[in-house]
Amino acid sequence: MCIAKNKEALLINPNFAECYGNMANAWKEKGNSDVAIRYYLIAIELRPNFADAWSNLASAYMRKGRLNEAAQCCRQALALNPSLVDAHSNLGNLMKAQGLMQEAYSCYIEALRIQPTFAIAWSNLAGLFMDAGDLNKALQCYKEAVKLKPNFSDAYLNLGNVYKALGMPQEAIVCYQCALQSRPDYAMAFLMDLFLSNWKRKSIKFKV
């Protein structure tokens, strides 16, 4: 529907950059990053200062594994609009992928300085702490992420993983179940819930 409506609008005004950006977003959501990238590039050609299109193009490039191009797009988006929290967070993910943990941390913190309620940045920061082995800080950040976005299935799954690593299986099970409630097709959460439930039953049986 979104794609069709924007195509109709382009018949009236073929140079409407926002329409190409909207269609690119729709194709990205459908999982077709190649078409999305093509439309983002058209949008940017029509309006070079289209910061959101630069930021979204970075995200599409990330899905394709084109990390250098993604980083360039993030930086271009932030040069045009330093308040784009998505671009700060995505740039943090790119820095992390290159092993630049301090730079990644700075990006996430800047995103949260601009928008303290940005759940994705809290989750990304938690992942950074988890990779560093600081489970307590990871725990607090994931808890903040799910508080701000109660249907954040990825954050619930990772929060469950932190609880599991801390030896708290009951809390982990609750998190995996929350992940499944917000996204019923979440196979990984289902498997972790099943594994921990079985482990807990066996532990109880062994103690008896």
RODO-2510 file (C-alpha; in nm, 4 decimals, decimal comma):
residues 208
     n   res          X          Y          Z
     1     m     0,0000     0,0000     0,0000
     2     c     0,2780     0,2439     0,0975
     3     i     0,4740     0,1688    -0,2190
     4     a     0,1674     0,2069    -0,4437
     5     k     0,0656     0,5387    -0,2844
     6     n     0,4129     0,6837    -0,3247
     7     k     0,4279     0,5708    -0,6872
     8     e     0,1018     0,7578    -0,7453
     9     a     0,2508     1,0685    -0,5858
    10     l     0,5575     1,0417    -0,8116
    11     l     0,3335     1,0510    -1,1172
    12     i     0,2305     1,3977    -1,0032
    13     n     0,5790     1,5064    -0,8939
    14     p     0,8643     1,2830    -1,0194
    15     n     1,1201     1,4794    -0,8150
    16     f     0,9587     1,4181    -0,4751
    17     a     1,2577     1,2830    -0,2805
    18     e     1,0487     1,1877     0,0247
    19     c     0,8451     0,9447    -0,1864
    20     y     1,1589     0,7602    -0,2924
    21     g     1,2696     0,7564     0,0708
    22     n     0,9333     0,6141     0,1795
    23     m     0,9456     0,3424    -0,0857
    24     a     1,3014     0,2578     0,0140
    25     n     1,1902     0,2208     0,3772
    26     a     0,9061    -0,0084     0,2690
    27     w     1,1356    -0,2290     0,0597
    28     k     1,3884    -0,2456     0,3446
    29     e     1,1124    -0,3626     0,5785
    30     k     1,0226    -0,6308     0,3230
    31     g     1,3835    -0,7495     0,3359
    32     n     1,4843    -0,6296    -0,0104
    33     s     1,7885    -0,4168     0,0680
    34     d     1,9024    -0,3950    -0,2945
    35     v     1,5850    -0,2184    -0,4100
    36     a     1,5868    -0,0073    -0,0932
    37     i     1,9422     0,1090    -0,1637
    38     r     1,8478     0,2020    -0,5199
    39     y     1,5582     0,4184    -0,4009
    40     y     1,7612     0,5818    -0,1212
    41     l     2,0253     0,6793    -0,3770
    42     i     1,7594     0,8367    -0,5999
    43     a     1,6185     1,0268    -0,3012
    44     i     1,9661     1,1579    -0,2159
    45     e     2,0373     1,2504    -0,5775
    46     l     1,7185     1,4568    -0,5793
    47     r     1,7888     1,6061    -0,2345
    48     p     2,1546     1,5772    -0,1269
    49     n     2,0819     1,7221     0,2199
    50     f     1,8211     1,4507     0,2981
    51     a     1,9729     1,3427     0,6314
    52     d     1,7178     1,0705     0,7081
    53     a     1,7794     0,9093     0,3685
    54     w     2,1543     0,9058     0,4340
    55     s     2,0938     0,7437     0,7740
    56     n     1,8551     0,4843     0,6334
    57     l     2,0910     0,4121     0,3444
    58     a     2,3588     0,3373     0,6043
    59     s     2,1272     0,0851     0,7668
    60     a     2,0584    -0,0819     0,4305
    61     y     2,4308    -0,1012     0,3544
    62     m     2,4874    -0,2598     0,6970
    63     r     2,2406    -0,5357     0,6100
    64     k     2,4428    -0,6053     0,2957
    65     g     2,7703    -0,6129     0,4890
    66     r     2,8985    -0,3022     0,3093
    67     l     3,0378    -0,1528     0,6288
    68     n     3,2666     0,1160     0,4872
    69     e     2,9875     0,2630     0,2772
    70     a     2,7533     0,2419     0,5755
    71     a     2,9987     0,4358     0,7946
    72     q     3,0363     0,7045     0,5278
    73     c     2,6579     0,7407     0,5081
    74     c     2,6263     0,7655     0,8878
    75     r     2,8860     1,0400     0,8987
    76     q     2,7176     1,2251     0,6124
    77     a     2,3815     1,2005     0,7907
    78     l     2,5330     1,3361     1,1127
    79     a     2,7095     1,6186     0,9262
    80     l     2,3661     1,7243     0,8001
    81     n     2,1819     1,6595     1,1270
    82     p     2,3924     1,5921     1,4405
    83     s     2,0757     1,5011     1,6357
    84     l     1,9974     1,1835     1,4371
    85     v     2,0098     0,9218     1,7114
    86     d     1,9700     0,6318     1,4657
    87     a     2,2835     0,7421     1,2827
    88     h     2,4821     0,7703     1,6080
    89     s     2,3674     0,4234     1,7138
    90     n     2,4359     0,2681     1,3734
    91     l     2,7800     0,4268     1,3632
    92     g     2,8408     0,2748     1,7063
    93     n     2,7498    -0,0679     1,5694
    94     l     2,9927    -0,0153     1,2809
    95     m     3,2719     0,0888     1,5174
    96     k     3,2033    -0,2193     1,7311
    97     a     3,2200    -0,4435     1,4220
    98     q     3,5688    -0,3049     1,3571
    99     g     3,6778    -0,3681     1,7161
   100     l     3,6754     0,0019     1,8046
   101     m     3,4963    -0,0393     2,1363
   102     q     3,5709     0,3037     2,2861
   103     e     3,4446     0,4749     1,9699
   104     a     3,1333     0,2547     1,9742
   105     y     3,0732     0,3446     2,3394
   106     s     3,1004     0,7155     2,2578
   107     c     2,8461     0,6822     1,9772
   108     y     2,5902     0,5063     2,1975
   109     i     2,6410     0,7565     2,4806
   110     e     2,5922     1,0469     2,2396
   111     a     2,2691     0,8923     2,1103
   112     l     2,1455     0,8593     2,4693
   113     r     2,2547     1,2138     2,5552
   114     i     2,0348     1,3383     2,2706
   115     q     1,7469     1,1003     2,3443
   116     p     1,7655     0,9238     2,6836
   117     t     1,4551     0,7198     2,5969
   118     f     1,6154     0,5616     2,2869
   119     a     1,5749     0,1920     2,3735
   120     i     1,7863     0,0643     2,0820
   121     a     2,0898     0,2607     2,2031
   122     w     2,0438     0,1183     2,5553
   123     s     2,0341    -0,2308     2,4055
   124     n     2,3421    -0,1668     2,1919
   125     l     2,5284    -0,0282     2,4934
   126     a     2,4269    -0,3376     2,6893
   127     g     2,5695    -0,5586     2,4153
   128     l     2,8976    -0,3702     2,4381
   129     f     2,9148    -0,4301     2,8142
   130     m     2,8187    -0,7954     2,7667
   131     d     3,1009    -0,8477     2,5155
   132     a     3,3390    -0,6852     2,7641
   133     g     3,2247    -0,9282     3,0349
   134     d     3,0607    -0,6610     3,2501
   135     l     2,7360    -0,8498     3,3054
   136     n     2,6019    -0,6212     3,5769
   137     k     2,6197    -0,3114     3,3562
   138     a     2,4758    -0,5121     3,0653
   139     l     2,1907    -0,6204     3,2906
   140     q     2,1039    -0,2623     3,3878
   141     c     2,1137    -0,1403     3,0269
   142     y     1,8965    -0,4242     2,8941
   143     k     1,6488    -0,3646     3,1772
   144     e     1,6324     0,0019     3,0770
   145     a     1,5782    -0,0971     2,7121
   146     v     1,2803    -0,3233     2,7860
   147     k     1,1356    -0,0696     3,0307
   148     l     1,1363     0,1923     2,7546
   149     k     1,0190    -0,0504     2,4846
   150     p     0,8149    -0,3345     2,6436
   151     n     0,7819    -0,5257     2,3137
   152     f     1,1594    -0,5240     2,2459
   153     s     1,2020    -0,8965     2,1819
   154     d     1,5766    -0,8836     2,1038
   155     a     1,6489    -0,7002     2,4273
   156     y     1,4403    -0,9503     2,6273
   157     l     1,6293    -1,2387     2,4657
   158     n     1,9651    -1,0832     2,5482
   159     l     1,8501    -0,9929     2,8990
   160     g     1,7633    -1,3598     2,9408
   161     n     2,1123    -1,4516     2,8233
   162     v     2,2640    -1,2201     3,0850
   163     y     2,0519    -1,3736     3,3605
   164     k     2,1543    -1,7195     3,2375
   165     a     2,5212    -1,6201     3,2487
   166     l     2,4688    -1,4876     3,6034
   167     g     2,3245    -1,8235     3,7109
   168     m     1,9670    -1,6958     3,7449
   169     p     1,7638    -1,9401     3,5317
   170     q     1,4199    -1,8432     3,6636
   171     e     1,4708    -1,4785     3,5655
   172     a     1,6104    -1,5917     3,2298
   173     i     1,3004    -1,8018     3,1604
   174     v     1,0738    -1,5036     3,2308
   175     c     1,2719    -1,2931     2,9822
   176     y     1,2619    -1,5596     2,7107
   177     q     0,8867    -1,5904     2,7611
   178     c     0,8503    -1,2116     2,7290
   179     a     1,0490    -1,2258     2,4047
   180     l     0,8098    -1,4923     2,2747
   181     q     0,5040    -1,2916     2,3775
   182     s     0,6199    -0,9875     2,1823
   183     r     0,7353    -1,2002     1,8866
   184     p     0,5694    -1,5453     1,8777
   185     d     0,7887    -1,6671     1,5883
   186     y     1,1081    -1,6092     1,7881
   187     a     1,2631    -1,9554     1,7608
   188     m     1,5770    -1,8721     1,9607
   189     a     1,3774    -1,7514     2,2615
   190     f     1,1606    -2,0630     2,2421
   191     l     1,4638    -2,2905     2,2380
   192     m     1,6312    -2,1106     2,5286
   193     d     1,3063    -2,1187     2,7281
   194     l     1,2709    -2,4910     2,6572
   195     f     1,6331    -2,5622     2,7464
   196     l     1,6208    -2,3723     3,0755
   197     s     1,2827    -2,5150     3,1720
   198     n     1,4181    -2,8665     3,1194
   199     w     1,7387    -2,7828     3,3049
   200     k     1,5433    -2,6414     3,5968
   201     r     1,3234    -2,9519     3,6180
   202     k     1,6289    -3,1780     3,6143
   203     s     1,7962    -2,9676     3,8824
   204     i     1,4939    -2,9920     4,1075
   205     k     1,4748    -3,3658     4,0523
   206     f     1,8442    -3,4075     4,1308
   207     k     1,8139    -3,2141     4,4556
   208     v     1,5232    -3,4360     4,5703
***
